[in-house]
Amino acid sequence: MSLPEDFEDILDAAHEIGPKLAALAPDVDARTGDIRETYDILREAGFLKLVVPKRYGGAGLGFEHYWQVLAALAAYNGPAALGLNMHNAVIGSMCDAADAPLPPMAENFRTWFFDEIVTGGKMFASASSEVGSGAKLMGLRTTYRPTEDGSGYVISGKKAFVSLARVADYYAVPARPEGSTDPGKISHFLVAREDAGVKFGEIYEMSAMYGTSTAGMSLDDVVVPAGRLFLGIEGMSLPKIIREPHWMIAGYTGAYLGICEAIVRFVVDAMAAAPGRADSAVVQRNLGWMSARLAAARALVFDAGRSIDADRGSIEANARVHAAKYVVGELGPDLIREAVSLCGSAAVSRGKALERLIREVQYCAVMPAKPDECLEYVGKAALGVNLYEEGAFSW
């Protein structure tokens, strides 16, 4: 299926496939459904190319519109939206720089990269996190070295919390040169799921988000061709993340906004269906509070998205994205408390829709950037700290 060209039509398409995604969520959460089926729906609907530029065959959505589509999908199936964002978090930086002039090797990489998505329908994921350091590049232990014939690279290491394990076709793997501890020399490589030496562990038994298919990953002397070094340039990872952190630290904020939307929608429907509850002034005020908080968070998220589209890489835009991540992360638990108060304990029995949403929304606060990190970044930006310097923030 090809995506429509108009944004409003794309948003309509998200609502069209949304009920299909929603129907799969309970069984996947219960470990009885097929995780791949969810992503097959997104793939067949053309949603893997949402942010790919139009001249390469994609929909060309900017950050604001992408977040709106992601929120719409997440209101039906949060893990599906988070998995889709993992794909876009990997390809997003390339899409942002689609019009930048590049040397021949980098241009060849970019052409191949977009063709794999648009023509090949390939899905990408990130394999950045490691035990002890999380997704930060500081302290990264995975290493790489050139092959003896110089035709590629050999990568070795262990990754944790790799989403879309066994689902994605390629994984963006950051690694440092053997013998170096300088984070400024870290590079990203695209490792294929079927490459020799790639192994995945069992899907983590987390309290929620089973649908993201998250597991550990080991790389045992995995050989990748030189053409799968990101942009064909070594040592580009840290400078890129420092200047333009929006994909890495907050791309999924739109998904958590959508989960918050689903919580409010559930409570509204429950109160409207309960005899006499909708006429209660207390219920009306509490729903008003939930709706107002949600509207404020939505406005901030989309304003942050517009700031990225208008001035990508500026400290001001980066600070707004961190602020949006913080606000949505704090909103979820607040909505949960009110939802449980209004709906009662019966609504949060295991297997109920609200109970699943409660578990899902909690993860926003533990995914990077964490709340204290978001506030630190926003505070430093307010004080005029140069956040482009490597030592100004913990990357």
Order of alpha helices (4+ residues) and beta strands (2+ residues): alpha-alpha-alpha-alpha-alpha-beta-beta-beta-beta-beta-beta-beta-alpha-alpha-alpha-alpha-alpha-alpha-alpha
